[in-house]
Amino acid sequence: MEDLLHKTVDLDDHKIEVELYYKLNFDADKSCGYIKVFNNASQREDEKFEVYMELLECGLDSKAVTKKMDSVVAEIKSGKLDVMF
């Protein structure tokens, strides 16, 4: 069974990168992971910056965590979550 879930999705048409990091089977803290959105307009790794972050509560399974990430990606694509500058 996996203990760490880490995914990255590039939305090139929006110049955005969405990162998911979550510790599965861990409940010793309020938060067990996050979804971060980075502006990817610059090609240099050291110049990308975080424009949105959502903390994820403990006790979720991999399916629920992936669903939350998919929801954030869908909100960005639809314009409901504005992360553009």
PDB file of N, CA, C and O in Angstrom, chain B, residues numbered from 101:
ATOM      1  N   MET B 101       0.840  -1.177   0.000  1.00  0.00           N
ATOM      2  CA  MET B 101       0.000   0.000   0.000  1.00  0.00           C
ATOM      3  C   MET B 101       0.891   1.249   0.000  1.00  0.00           C
ATOM      4  O   MET B 101       1.858   1.330   0.758  1.00  0.00           O
ATOM      5  N   GLU B 102       0.570   2.174  -0.817  1.00  0.00           N
ATOM      6  CA  GLU B 102       1.355   3.389  -0.903  1.00  0.00           C
ATOM      7  C   GLU B 102       1.071   4.303   0.292  1.00  0.00           C
ATOM      8  O   GLU B 102      -0.043   4.335   0.816  1.00  0.00           O
ATOM      9  N   ASP B 103       2.091   5.039   0.708  1.00  0.00           N
ATOM     10  CA  ASP B 103       1.946   5.947   1.836  1.00  0.00           C
ATOM     11  C   ASP B 103       1.988   7.411   1.422  1.00  0.00           C
ATOM     12  O   ASP B 103       1.570   8.283   2.183  1.00  0.00           O
ATOM     13  N   LEU B 104       2.482   7.683   0.234  1.00  0.00           N
ATOM     14  CA  LEU B 104       2.629   9.055  -0.230  1.00  0.00           C
ATOM     15  C   LEU B 104       2.045   9.195  -1.630  1.00  0.00           C
ATOM     16  O   LEU B 104       2.356   8.409  -2.525  1.00  0.00           O
ATOM     17  N   LEU B 105       1.209  10.187  -1.806  1.00  0.00           N
ATOM     18  CA  LEU B 105       0.613  10.460  -3.107  1.00  0.00           C
ATOM     19  C   LEU B 105       1.155  11.798  -3.581  1.00  0.00           C
ATOM     20  O   LEU B 105       0.948  12.822  -2.929  1.00  0.00           O
ATOM     21  N   HIS B 106       1.848  11.793  -4.710  1.00  0.00           N
ATOM     22  CA  HIS B 106       2.432  13.016  -5.252  1.00  0.00           C
ATOM     23  C   HIS B 106       2.201  13.036  -6.757  1.00  0.00           C
ATOM     24  O   HIS B 106       2.648  12.146  -7.479  1.00  0.00           O
ATOM     25  N   LYS B 107       1.497  14.066  -7.216  1.00  0.00           N
ATOM     26  CA  LYS B 107       1.192  14.211  -8.642  1.00  0.00           C
ATOM     27  C   LYS B 107       1.390  15.653  -9.048  1.00  0.00           C
ATOM     28  O   LYS B 107       1.253  16.570  -8.238  1.00  0.00           O
ATOM     29  N   THR B 108       1.714  15.841 -10.314  1.00  0.00           N
ATOM     30  CA  THR B 108       1.831  17.172 -10.887  1.00  0.00           C
ATOM     31  C   THR B 108       1.106  17.184 -12.220  1.00  0.00           C
ATOM     32  O   THR B 108       1.264  16.277 -13.037  1.00  0.00           O
ATOM     33  N   VAL B 109       0.302  18.231 -12.429  1.00  0.00           N
ATOM     34  CA  VAL B 109      -0.425  18.401 -13.683  1.00  0.00           C
ATOM     35  C   VAL B 109      -0.035  19.752 -14.267  1.00  0.00           C
ATOM     36  O   VAL B 109      -0.139  20.777 -13.593  1.00  0.00           O
ATOM     37  N   ASP B 110       0.414  19.756 -15.516  1.00  0.00           N
ATOM     38  CA  ASP B 110       0.742  20.995 -16.217  1.00  0.00           C
ATOM     39  C   ASP B 110      -0.429  21.417 -17.079  1.00  0.00           C
ATOM     40  O   ASP B 110      -0.899  20.649 -17.919  1.00  0.00           O
ATOM     41  N   LEU B 111      -0.897  22.625 -16.875  1.00  0.00           N
ATOM     42  CA  LEU B 111      -1.940  23.205 -17.719  1.00  0.00           C
ATOM     43  C   LEU B 111      -1.255  24.251 -18.599  1.00  0.00           C
ATOM     44  O   LEU B 111      -1.283  25.447 -18.310  1.00  0.00           O
ATOM     45  N   ASP B 112      -0.644  23.772 -19.673  1.00  0.00           N
ATOM     46  CA  ASP B 112       0.167  24.633 -20.523  1.00  0.00           C
ATOM     47  C   ASP B 112      -0.621  25.791 -21.118  1.00  0.00           C
ATOM     48  O   ASP B 112      -0.081  26.885 -21.276  1.00  0.00           O
ATOM     49  N   ASP B 113      -1.902  25.567 -21.452  1.00  0.00           N
ATOM     50  CA  ASP B 113      -2.694  26.647 -22.033  1.00  0.00           C
ATOM     51  C   ASP B 113      -2.955  27.765 -21.034  1.00  0.00           C
ATOM     52  O   ASP B 113      -3.256  28.888 -21.437  1.00  0.00           O
ATOM     53  N   HIS B 114      -2.845  27.483 -19.739  1.00  0.00           N
ATOM     54  CA  HIS B 114      -3.014  28.498 -18.698  1.00  0.00           C
ATOM     55  C   HIS B 114      -1.679  28.910 -18.077  1.00  0.00           C
ATOM     56  O   HIS B 114      -1.630  29.822 -17.251  1.00  0.00           O
ATOM     57  N   LYS B 115      -0.592  28.232 -18.476  1.00  0.00           N
ATOM     58  CA  LYS B 115       0.740  28.435 -17.899  1.00  0.00           C
ATOM     59  C   LYS B 115       0.701  28.246 -16.387  1.00  0.00           C
ATOM     60  O   LYS B 115       1.215  29.063 -15.622  1.00  0.00           O
ATOM     61  N   ILE B 116       0.079  27.150 -15.983  1.00  0.00           N
ATOM     62  CA  ILE B 116      -0.131  26.825 -14.577  1.00  0.00           C
ATOM     63  C   ILE B 116       0.326  25.386 -14.334  1.00  0.00           C
ATOM     64  O   ILE B 116       0.169  24.515 -15.190  1.00  0.00           O
ATOM     65  N   GLU B 117       0.885  25.159 -13.166  1.00  0.00           N
ATOM     66  CA  GLU B 117       1.237  23.817 -12.723  1.00  0.00           C
ATOM     67  C   GLU B 117       0.488  23.547 -11.419  1.00  0.00           C
ATOM     68  O   GLU B 117       0.517  24.372 -10.506  1.00  0.00           O
ATOM     69  N   VAL B 118      -0.177  22.406 -11.328  1.00  0.00           N
ATOM     70  CA  VAL B 118      -0.918  22.019 -10.127  1.00  0.00           C
ATOM     71  C   VAL B 118      -0.186  20.832  -9.506  1.00  0.00           C
ATOM     72  O   VAL B 118       0.063  19.823 -10.167  1.00  0.00           O
ATOM     73  N   GLU B 119       0.154  20.971  -8.227  1.00  0.00           N
ATOM     74  CA  GLU B 119       0.903  19.931  -7.522  1.00  0.00           C
ATOM     75  C   GLU B 119       0.071  19.392  -6.364  1.00  0.00           C
ATOM     76  O   GLU B 119      -0.526  20.156  -5.606  1.00  0.00           O
ATOM     77  N   LEU B 120       0.040  18.091  -6.239  1.00  0.00           N
ATOM     78  CA  LEU B 120      -0.642  17.411  -5.142  1.00  0.00           C
ATOM     79  C   LEU B 120       0.393  16.658  -4.325  1.00  0.00           C
ATOM     80  O   LEU B 120       1.229  15.938  -4.871  1.00  0.00           O
ATOM     81  N   TYR B 121       0.329  16.828  -3.014  1.00  0.00           N
ATOM     82  CA  TYR B 121       1.193  16.096  -2.090  1.00  0.00           C
ATOM     83  C   TYR B 121       0.322  15.678  -0.921  1.00  0.00           C
ATOM     84  O   TYR B 121      -0.297  16.527  -0.280  1.00  0.00           O
ATOM     85  N   TYR B 122       0.263  14.376  -0.628  1.00  0.00           N
ATOM     86  CA  TYR B 122      -0.606  13.903   0.448  1.00  0.00           C
ATOM     87  C   TYR B 122      -0.023  12.656   1.098  1.00  0.00           C
ATOM     88  O   TYR B 122       0.406  11.730   0.410  1.00  0.00           O
ATOM     89  N   LYS B 123      -0.009  12.638   2.441  1.00  0.00           N
ATOM     90  CA  LYS B 123       0.451  11.479   3.198  1.00  0.00           C
ATOM     91  C   LYS B 123      -0.764  10.617   3.531  1.00  0.00           C
ATOM     92  O   LYS B 123      -1.613  11.002   4.336  1.00  0.00           O
ATOM     93  N   LEU B 124      -0.832   9.466   2.910  1.00  0.00           N
ATOM     94  CA  LEU B 124      -1.916   8.514   3.166  1.00  0.00           C
ATOM     95  C   LEU B 124      -1.645   7.750   4.462  1.00  0.00           C
ATOM     96  O   LEU B 124      -0.493   7.585   4.864  1.00  0.00           O
ATOM     97  N   ASN B 125      -2.713   7.287   5.109  1.00  0.00           N
ATOM     98  CA  ASN B 125      -2.606   6.474   6.318  1.00  0.00           C
ATOM     99  C   ASN B 125      -1.852   7.191   7.436  1.00  0.00           C
ATOM    100  O   ASN B 125      -1.097   6.567   8.181  1.00  0.00           O
ATOM    101  N   PHE B 126      -2.057   8.487   7.548  1.00  0.00           N
ATOM    102  CA  PHE B 126      -1.404   9.305   8.559  1.00  0.00           C
ATOM    103  C   PHE B 126      -2.470  10.196   9.180  1.00  0.00           C
ATOM    104  O   PHE B 126      -3.197  10.884   8.464  1.00  0.00           O
ATOM    105  N   ASP B 127      -2.568  10.189  10.488  1.00  0.00           N
ATOM    106  CA  ASP B 127      -3.606  10.999  11.116  1.00  0.00           C
ATOM    107  C   ASP B 127      -3.127  11.733  12.368  1.00  0.00           C
ATOM    108  O   ASP B 127      -3.936  12.051  13.240  1.00  0.00           O
ATOM    109  N   ALA B 128      -1.855  11.998  12.466  1.00  0.00           N
ATOM    110  CA  ALA B 128      -1.293  12.632  13.644  1.00  0.00           C
ATOM    111  C   ALA B 128      -1.258  14.154  13.545  1.00  0.00           C
ATOM    112  O   ALA B 128      -0.637  14.811  14.381  1.00  0.00           O
ATOM    113  N   ASP B 129      -1.900  14.710  12.559  1.00  0.00           N
ATOM    114  CA  ASP B 129      -1.867  16.155  12.358  1.00  0.00           C
ATOM    115  C   ASP B 129      -3.215  16.608  11.811  1.00  0.00           C
ATOM    116  O   ASP B 129      -4.033  15.780  11.410  1.00  0.00           O
ATOM    117  N   LYS B 130      -3.451  17.919  11.794  1.00  0.00           N
ATOM    118  CA  LYS B 130      -4.688  18.452  11.215  1.00  0.00           C
ATOM    119  C   LYS B 130      -4.688  18.324   9.701  1.00  0.00           C
ATOM    120  O   LYS B 130      -5.712  18.024   9.088  1.00  0.00           O
ATOM    121  N   SER B 131      -3.529  18.554   9.112  1.00  0.00           N
ATOM    122  CA  SER B 131      -3.394  18.532   7.664  1.00  0.00           C
ATOM    123  C   SER B 131      -2.406  17.448   7.257  1.00  0.00           C
ATOM    124  O   SER B 131      -1.349  17.296   7.870  1.00  0.00           O
ATOM    125  N   CYS B 132      -2.753  16.703   6.229  1.00  0.00           N
ATOM    126  CA  CYS B 132      -1.870  15.632   5.758  1.00  0.00           C
ATOM    127  C   CYS B 132      -1.338  15.895   4.352  1.00  0.00           C
ATOM    128  O   CYS B 132      -0.640  15.056   3.783  1.00  0.00           O
ATOM    129  N   GLY B 133      -1.662  17.041   3.801  1.00  0.00           N
ATOM    130  CA  GLY B 133      -1.167  17.341   2.468  1.00  0.00           C
ATOM    131  C   GLY B 133      -1.731  18.628   1.935  1.00  0.00           C
ATOM    132  O   GLY B 133      -2.377  19.397   2.647  1.00  0.00           O
ATOM    133  N   TYR B 134      -1.469  18.847   0.648  1.00  0.00           N
ATOM    134  CA  TYR B 134      -1.886  20.095   0.026  1.00  0.00           C
ATOM    135  C   TYR B 134      -2.038  19.943  -1.482  1.00  0.00           C
ATOM    136  O   TYR B 134      -1.544  18.999  -2.099  1.00  0.00           O
ATOM    137  N   ILE B 135      -2.734  20.905  -2.033  1.00  0.00           N
ATOM    138  CA  ILE B 135      -2.769  21.118  -3.478  1.00  0.00           C
ATOM    139  C   ILE B 135      -2.257  22.529  -3.684  1.00  0.00           C
ATOM    140  O   ILE B 135      -2.820  23.481  -3.143  1.00  0.00           O
ATOM    141  N   LYS B 136      -1.197  22.674  -4.458  1.00  0.00           N
ATOM    142  CA  LYS B 136      -0.623  23.988  -4.736  1.00  0.00           C
ATOM    143  C   LYS B 136      -0.723  24.275  -6.225  1.00  0.00           C
ATOM    144  O   LYS B 136      -0.601  23.379  -7.060  1.00  0.00           O
ATOM    145  N   VAL B 137      -0.949  25.543  -6.536  1.00  0.00           N
ATOM    146  CA  VAL B 137      -0.989  25.986  -7.924  1.00  0.00           C
ATOM    147  C   VAL B 137       0.140  26.991  -8.110  1.00  0.00           C
ATOM    148  O   VAL B 137       0.260  27.957  -7.357  1.00  0.00           O
ATOM    149  N   PHE B 138       0.962  26.749  -9.123  1.00  0.00           N
ATOM    150  CA  PHE B 138       2.101  27.608  -9.418  1.00  0.00           C
ATOM    151  C   PHE B 138       1.916  28.284 -10.767  1.00  0.00           C
ATOM    152  O   PHE B 138       1.404  27.683 -11.712  1.00  0.00           O
ATOM    153  N   ASN B 139       2.338  29.536 -10.846  1.00  0.00           N
ATOM    154  CA  ASN B 139       2.410  30.235 -12.119  1.00  0.00           C
ATOM    155  C   ASN B 139       3.645  29.703 -12.821  1.00  0.00           C
ATOM    156  O   ASN B 139       4.741  29.730 -12.263  1.00  0.00           O
ATOM    157  N   ASN B 140       3.475  29.231 -14.020  1.00  0.00           N
ATOM    158  CA  ASN B 140       4.545  28.587 -14.780  1.00  0.00           C
ATOM    159  C   ASN B 140       4.930  29.424 -15.993  1.00  0.00           C
ATOM    160  O   ASN B 140       5.481  28.893 -16.957  1.00  0.00           O
ATOM    161  N   ALA B 141       4.649  30.728 -15.958  1.00  0.00           N
ATOM    162  CA  ALA B 141       4.892  31.585 -17.110  1.00  0.00           C
ATOM    163  C   ALA B 141       6.372  31.656 -17.463  1.00  0.00           C
ATOM    164  O   ALA B 141       6.730  31.728 -18.638  1.00  0.00           O
ATOM    165  N   SER B 142       7.217  31.637 -16.464  1.00  0.00           N
ATOM    166  CA  SER B 142       8.655  31.681 -16.713  1.00  0.00           C
ATOM    167  C   SER B 142       9.164  30.267 -16.963  1.00  0.00           C
ATOM    168  O   SER B 142       8.639  29.310 -16.395  1.00  0.00           O
ATOM    169  N   GLN B 143      10.150  30.133 -17.784  1.00  0.00           N
ATOM    170  CA  GLN B 143      10.729  28.825 -18.074  1.00  0.00           C
ATOM    171  C   GLN B 143      11.737  28.398 -17.012  1.00  0.00           C
ATOM    172  O   GLN B 143      12.115  27.229 -16.944  1.00  0.00           O
ATOM    173  N   ARG B 144      12.173  29.351 -16.180  1.00  0.00           N
ATOM    174  CA  ARG B 144      13.157  29.031 -15.152  1.00  0.00           C
ATOM    175  C   ARG B 144      12.451  28.495 -13.910  1.00  0.00           C
ATOM    176  O   ARG B 144      11.472  29.073 -13.438  1.00  0.00           O
ATOM    177  N   GLU B 145      12.962  27.384 -13.391  1.00  0.00           N
ATOM    178  CA  GLU B 145      12.361  26.724 -12.223  1.00  0.00           C
ATOM    179  C   GLU B 145      12.354  27.634 -10.999  1.00  0.00           C
ATOM    180  O   GLU B 145      11.392  27.620 -10.231  1.00  0.00           O
ATOM    181  N   ASP B 146      13.399  28.418 -10.804  1.00  0.00           N
ATOM    182  CA  ASP B 146      13.491  29.266  -9.615  1.00  0.00           C
ATOM    183  C   ASP B 146      12.599  30.500  -9.678  1.00  0.00           C
ATOM    184  O   ASP B 146      12.504  31.236  -8.696  1.00  0.00           O
ATOM    185  N   GLU B 147      11.944  30.740 -10.812  1.00  0.00           N
ATOM    186  CA  GLU B 147      11.089  31.909 -10.948  1.00  0.00           C
ATOM    187  C   GLU B 147       9.598  31.593 -10.863  1.00  0.00           C
ATOM    188  O   GLU B 147       8.781  32.514 -10.871  1.00  0.00           O
ATOM    189  N   LYS B 148       9.227  30.335 -10.784  1.00  0.00           N
ATOM    190  CA  LYS B 148       7.803  30.034 -10.652  1.00  0.00           C
ATOM    191  C   LYS B 148       7.375  30.355  -9.220  1.00  0.00           C
ATOM    192  O   LYS B 148       8.157  30.205  -8.281  1.00  0.00           O
ATOM    193  N   PHE B 149       6.129  30.798  -9.063  1.00  0.00           N
ATOM    194  CA  PHE B 149       5.669  31.172  -7.739  1.00  0.00           C
ATOM    195  C   PHE B 149       4.277  30.633  -7.482  1.00  0.00           C
ATOM    196  O   PHE B 149       3.479  30.436  -8.399  1.00  0.00           O
ATOM    197  N   GLU B 150       4.011  30.400  -6.204  1.00  0.00           N
ATOM    198  CA  GLU B 150       2.743  29.829  -5.773  1.00  0.00           C
ATOM    199  C   GLU B 150       1.655  30.899  -5.801  1.00  0.00           C
ATOM    200  O   GLU B 150       1.833  31.996  -5.272  1.00  0.00           O
ATOM    201  N   VAL B 151       0.516  30.561  -6.430  1.00  0.00           N
ATOM    202  CA  VAL B 151      -0.601  31.510  -6.505  1.00  0.00           C
ATOM    203  C   VAL B 151      -1.836  31.022  -5.763  1.00  0.00           C
ATOM    204  O   VAL B 151      -2.781  31.786  -5.567  1.00  0.00           O
ATOM    205  N   TYR B 152      -1.842  29.748  -5.345  1.00  0.00           N
ATOM    206  CA  TYR B 152      -2.997  29.192  -4.627  1.00  0.00           C
ATOM    207  C   TYR B 152      -2.544  27.955  -3.877  1.00  0.00           C
ATOM    208  O   TYR B 152      -1.701  27.193  -4.352  1.00  0.00           O
ATOM    209  N   MET B 153      -3.123  27.766  -2.688  1.00  0.00           N
ATOM    210  CA  MET B 153      -2.829  26.556  -1.920  1.00  0.00           C
ATOM    211  C   MET B 153      -4.074  26.145  -1.152  1.00  0.00           C
ATOM    212  O   MET B 153      -4.765  26.980  -0.568  1.00  0.00           O
ATOM    213  N   GLU B 154      -4.348  24.854  -1.160  1.00  0.00           N
ATOM    214  CA  GLU B 154      -5.462  24.289  -0.408  1.00  0.00           C
ATOM    215  C   GLU B 154      -4.917  23.152   0.451  1.00  0.00           C
ATOM    216  O   GLU B 154      -4.341  22.197  -0.068  1.00  0.00           O
ATOM    217  N   LEU B 155      -5.102  23.258   1.776  1.00  0.00           N
ATOM    218  CA  LEU B 155      -4.677  22.192   2.674  1.00  0.00           C
ATOM    219  C   LEU B 155      -5.711  21.079   2.664  1.00  0.00           C
ATOM    220  O   LEU B 155      -6.911  21.331   2.558  1.00  0.00           O
ATOM    221  N   LEU B 156      -5.238  19.857   2.775  1.00  0.00           N
ATOM    222  CA  LEU B 156      -6.116  18.683   2.763  1.00  0.00           C
ATOM    223  C   LEU B 156      -6.090  18.016   4.130  1.00  0.00           C
ATOM    224  O   LEU B 156      -5.024  17.735   4.677  1.00  0.00           O
ATOM    225  N   GLU B 157      -7.268  17.769   4.671  1.00  0.00           N
ATOM    226  CA  GLU B 157      -7.380  17.159   5.984  1.00  0.00           C
ATOM    227  C   GLU B 157      -6.946  15.693   5.941  1.00  0.00           C
ATOM    228  O   GLU B 157      -6.936  15.061   4.885  1.00  0.00           O
ATOM    229  N   CYS B 158      -6.597  15.183   7.084  1.00  0.00           N
ATOM    230  CA  CYS B 158      -6.178  13.781   7.200  1.00  0.00           C
ATOM    231  C   CYS B 158      -7.378  12.847   7.089  1.00  0.00           C
ATOM    232  O   CYS B 158      -8.525  13.262   7.252  1.00  0.00           O
ATOM    233  N   GLY B 159      -7.094  11.593   6.811  1.00  0.00           N
ATOM    234  CA  GLY B 159      -8.128  10.567   6.787  1.00  0.00           C
ATOM    235  C   GLY B 159      -8.742  10.301   5.431  1.00  0.00           C
ATOM    236  O   GLY B 159      -9.676   9.506   5.325  1.00  0.00           O
ATOM    237  N   LEU B 160      -8.237  10.952   4.382  1.00  0.00           N
ATOM    238  CA  LEU B 160      -8.770  10.729   3.039  1.00  0.00           C
ATOM    239  C   LEU B 160      -8.049   9.561   2.372  1.00  0.00           C
ATOM    240  O   LEU B 160      -6.885   9.292   2.667  1.00  0.00           O
ATOM    241  N   ASP B 161      -8.743   8.875   1.478  1.00  0.00           N
ATOM    242  CA  ASP B 161      -8.086   7.836   0.688  1.00  0.00           C
ATOM    243  C   ASP B 161      -7.604   8.436  -0.632  1.00  0.00           C
ATOM    244  O   ASP B 161      -7.912   9.585  -0.948  1.00  0.00           O
ATOM    245  N   SER B 162      -6.858   7.664  -1.389  1.00  0.00           N
ATOM    246  CA  SER B 162      -6.260   8.189  -2.621  1.00  0.00           C
ATOM    247  C   SER B 162      -7.316   8.635  -3.631  1.00  0.00           C
ATOM    248  O   SER B 162      -7.098   9.587  -4.380  1.00  0.00           O
ATOM    249  N   LYS B 163      -8.454   7.952  -3.651  1.00  0.00           N
ATOM    250  CA  LYS B 163      -9.528   8.327  -4.580  1.00  0.00           C
ATOM    251  C   LYS B 163     -10.108   9.697  -4.225  1.00  0.00           C
ATOM    252  O   LYS B 163     -10.346  10.515  -5.113  1.00  0.00           O
ATOM    253  N   ALA B 164     -10.334   9.949  -2.948  1.00  0.00           N
ATOM    254  CA  ALA B 164     -10.883  11.235  -2.508  1.00  0.00           C
ATOM    255  C   ALA B 164      -9.891  12.376  -2.747  1.00  0.00           C
ATOM    256  O   ALA B 164     -10.290  13.477  -3.130  1.00  0.00           O
ATOM    257  N   VAL B 165      -8.614  12.116  -2.525  1.00  0.00           N
ATOM    258  CA  VAL B 165      -7.578  13.137  -2.730  1.00  0.00           C
ATOM    259  C   VAL B 165      -7.469  13.475  -4.213  1.00  0.00           C
ATOM    260  O   VAL B 165      -7.395  14.648  -4.578  1.00  0.00           O
ATOM    261  N   THR B 166      -7.460  12.462  -5.060  1.00  0.00           N
ATOM    262  CA  THR B 166      -7.389  12.678  -6.507  1.00  0.00           C
ATOM    263  C   THR B 166      -8.624  13.434  -6.990  1.00  0.00           C
ATOM    264  O   THR B 166      -8.519  14.282  -7.876  1.00  0.00           O
ATOM    265  N   LYS B 167      -9.777  13.142  -6.426  1.00  0.00           N
ATOM    266  CA  LYS B 167     -11.007  13.850  -6.794  1.00  0.00           C
ATOM    267  C   LYS B 167     -10.917  15.331  -6.439  1.00  0.00           C
ATOM    268  O   LYS B 167     -11.384  16.179  -7.199  1.00  0.00           O
ATOM    269  N   LYS B 168     -10.318  15.648  -5.285  1.00  0.00           N
ATOM    270  CA  LYS B 168     -10.136  17.053  -4.901  1.00  0.00           C
ATOM    271  C   LYS B 168      -9.202  17.770  -5.878  1.00  0.00           C
ATOM    272  O   LYS B 168      -9.451  18.916  -6.253  1.00  0.00           O
ATOM    273  N   MET B 169      -8.130  17.093  -6.288  1.00  0.00           N
ATOM    274  CA  MET B 169      -7.205  17.701  -7.247  1.00  0.00           C
ATOM    275  C   MET B 169      -7.900  17.922  -8.589  1.00  0.00           C
ATOM    276  O   MET B 169      -7.745  18.977  -9.204  1.00  0.00           O
ATOM    277  N   ASP B 170      -8.659  16.937  -9.038  1.00  0.00           N
ATOM    278  CA  ASP B 170      -9.391  17.063 -10.296  1.00  0.00           C
ATOM    279  C   ASP B 170     -10.377  18.235 -10.229  1.00  0.00           C
ATOM    280  O   ASP B 170     -10.598  18.928 -11.222  1.00  0.00           O
ATOM    281  N   SER B 171     -10.959  18.444  -9.058  1.00  0.00           N
ATOM    282  CA  SER B 171     -11.893  19.550  -8.869  1.00  0.00           C
ATOM    283  C   SER B 171     -11.187  20.897  -9.012  1.00  0.00           C
ATOM    284  O   SER B 171     -11.720  21.815  -9.635  1.00  0.00           O
ATOM    285  N   VAL B 172      -9.994  21.016  -8.438  1.00  0.00           N
ATOM    286  CA  VAL B 172      -9.225  22.261  -8.551  1.00  0.00           C
ATOM    287  C   VAL B 172      -8.848  22.507 -10.008  1.00  0.00           C
ATOM    288  O   VAL B 172      -8.960  23.633 -10.494  1.00  0.00           O
ATOM    289  N   VAL B 173      -8.402  21.467 -10.707  1.00  0.00           N
ATOM    290  CA  VAL B 173      -8.040  21.593 -12.126  1.00  0.00           C
ATOM    291  C   VAL B 173      -9.258  22.024 -12.948  1.00  0.00           C
ATOM    292  O   VAL B 173      -9.143  22.888 -13.818  1.00  0.00           O
ATOM    293  N   ALA B 174     -10.411  21.432 -12.680  1.00  0.00           N
ATOM    294  CA  ALA B 174     -11.640  21.784 -13.411  1.00  0.00           C
ATOM    295  C   ALA B 174     -12.046  23.235 -13.130  1.00  0.00           C
ATOM    296  O   ALA B 174     -12.499  23.936 -14.034  1.00  0.00           O
ATOM    297  N   GLU B 175     -11.887  23.685 -11.887  1.00  0.00           N
ATOM    298  CA  GLU B 175     -12.219  25.066 -11.546  1.00  0.00           C
ATOM    299  C   GLU B 175     -11.293  26.054 -12.243  1.00  0.00           C
ATOM    300  O   GLU B 175     -11.726  27.137 -12.636  1.00  0.00           O
ATOM    301  N   ILE B 176     -10.034  25.694 -12.398  1.00  0.00           N
ATOM    302  CA  ILE B 176      -9.090  26.559 -13.116  1.00  0.00           C
ATOM    303  C   ILE B 176      -9.476  26.625 -14.589  1.00  0.00           C
ATOM    304  O   ILE B 176      -9.530  27.709 -15.170  1.00  0.00           O
ATOM    305  N   LYS B 177      -9.744  25.472 -15.191  1.00  0.00           N
ATOM    306  CA  LYS B 177     -10.090  25.422 -16.611  1.00  0.00           C
ATOM    307  C   LYS B 177     -11.380  26.174 -16.913  1.00  0.00           C
ATOM    308  O   LYS B 177     -11.503  26.797 -17.967  1.00  0.00           O
ATOM    309  N   SER B 178     -12.344  26.120 -15.992  1.00  0.00           N
ATOM    310  CA  SER B 178     -13.626  26.789 -16.212  1.00  0.00           C
ATOM    311  C   SER B 178     -13.577  28.282 -15.891  1.00  0.00           C
ATOM    312  O   SER B 178     -14.480  29.028 -16.270  1.00  0.00           O
ATOM    313  N   GLY B 179     -12.539  28.714 -15.202  1.00  0.00           N
ATOM    314  CA  GLY B 179     -12.429  30.120 -14.828  1.00  0.00           C
ATOM    315  C   GLY B 179     -13.039  30.420 -13.467  1.00  0.00           C
ATOM    316  O   GLY B 179     -12.994  31.564 -13.014  1.00  0.00           O
ATOM    317  N   LYS B 180     -13.601  29.427 -12.814  1.00  0.00           N
ATOM    318  CA  LYS B 180     -14.202  29.628 -11.488  1.00  0.00           C
ATOM    319  C   LYS B 180     -13.131  29.970 -10.454  1.00  0.00           C
ATOM    320  O   LYS B 180     -13.374  30.769  -9.550  1.00  0.00           O
ATOM    321  N   LEU B 181     -11.954  29.373 -10.582  1.00  0.00           N
ATOM    322  CA  LEU B 181     -10.823  29.665  -9.727  1.00  0.00           C
ATOM    323  C   LEU B 181      -9.825  30.474 -10.547  1.00  0.00           C
ATOM    324  O   LEU B 181      -9.155  29.937 -11.430  1.00  0.00           O
ATOM    325  N   ASP B 182      -9.732  31.754 -10.254  1.00  0.00           N
ATOM    326  CA  ASP B 182      -8.881  32.657 -11.034  1.00  0.00           C
ATOM    327  C   ASP B 182      -7.465  32.668 -10.445  1.00  0.00           C
ATOM    328  O   ASP B 182      -7.245  33.186  -9.350  1.00  0.00           O
ATOM    329  N   VAL B 183      -6.524  32.099 -11.169  1.00  0.00           N
ATOM    330  CA  VAL B 183      -5.137  32.059 -10.733  1.00  0.00           C
ATOM    331  C   VAL B 183      -4.222  32.757 -11.735  1.00  0.00           C
ATOM    332  O   VAL B 183      -3.005  32.570 -11.710  1.00  0.00           O
ATOM    333  N   MET B 184      -4.804  33.550 -12.602  1.00  0.00           N
ATOM    334  CA  MET B 184      -4.041  34.255 -13.630  1.00  0.00           C
ATOM    335  C   MET B 184      -3.718  35.668 -13.169  1.00  0.00           C
ATOM    336  O   MET B 184      -4.524  36.309 -12.495  1.00  0.00           O
ATOM    337  N   PHE B 185      -2.537  36.147 -13.537  1.00  0.00           N
ATOM    338  CA  PHE B 185      -2.137  37.504 -13.220  1.00  0.00           C
ATOM    339  C   PHE B 185      -1.826  38.266 -14.480  1.00  0.00           C
ATOM    340  O   PHE B 185      -1.467  39.442 -14.418  1.00  0.00           O
TER     341      PHE B 185
END
